[in-house]
Amino acid sequence: MYSLHKLLWEIRRDQALRDRYLADPDAVLDEYGVTGELRGAMRSFDFKTLYERGVNPYLIYFCAIQLEVPRAEYYARIRGEEV
Amino acid sequence: MGTGRVVGAFTASHSPGITGWPERAEPGRRRRVEAAYAEARDRIAALEPDAIVAVSVEHFTNFHLGNLPAFAIATGESYLGPVTAEMASFVNVPQHQYPGDAALGRHLYRFALESSFDPSLVEGGLDFDENFCVPFKHLDPESSIPLVPVIVNGVNPPWPTPRRCYDFGAMIRAAVEAQSEAERVVVVGTGGLSHWVGLPQAGQINEQFDRDFIARFESGDPDRLTAYTGDQIEEAGNGAHEIRTWIVAAGAAGTAFDVLAYEPVPEWITGTAVAAARM
């Protein structure tokens, strides 16, 4: 859990990390040691699953905005709707 | 006993929409909220405070889950806000330095430890987000009054209990009274009321919760005000946990408050309120 929380927080703070994540998410997820279900959910922007597994919604939301997920799409995803 | 006194206490919401997109609210609601902020601003100015103890949460702007204080006291000479140019644009507040009352901050921190509270020390580097930038655009538009920022965790469970928040506020009052450098001190708590951030309910407002909270806040009865579990607050959204900042202010005031405005404003995704201590 902490590895993902750390990644979400740092993507918001670090433009270069954000750019690297957008270019090659798996490399960054490897680097942070994000594995298992949380990795899959992060990889596919399944914000609903992230929230249900206990990831802080402020950090999910702020990171999604930083990764240029439109707000309407964010809310569709957190509701578990198809986008 | 020093000659310092808490001469006023105020509380207000800090939704980015209040300053970032005020025009989207229904005009009557906007007018009543802005009139309440103006009333609070005028009252603060009339009190001629030497310093403001400013109590809020912070939204992962400085702290993170590698280090998340339940309470923190800042002792800086100045504070940058909003934290980035992007946030400055988002909340429509020009990026600038807010003055800090470092001496009062250091006194408050030491007094807290000597009073069996264990806040984190933040000697510098604390940047502001909407927590202070939004309400202080209305309450002290020139940023002329030195601040002692106090941060309460309202963004990640588990949270400090409402009783602990009230007692922390009472400690702030005792700390102010134990020194004489800042003779006239105002306490301002910012956050709440009901709202959801990053969750499917974003845009909903739990007006029933808000009105019940206001009734408790206006009653001046600490037992009623602190009789919340974390789960009960959660019913008004993850953002509602910020009411802890109001409870700290109530502890510092030691009196009932009058709510100057309450408006459920979906466009600001927040049950929006401004209040002043009856003192």
Interface residues (C-beta under 8 A of the other chain):
Chain A: Y2 H5 K6 W9 R12 Y51 N56 P57 Y58 L59 I60 Y61 F62 Y74 Y75 I78 R79
Chain B: H59 F60 H64 L65 G66 V155 N156 V197 G198 L199 P200 A202 N238
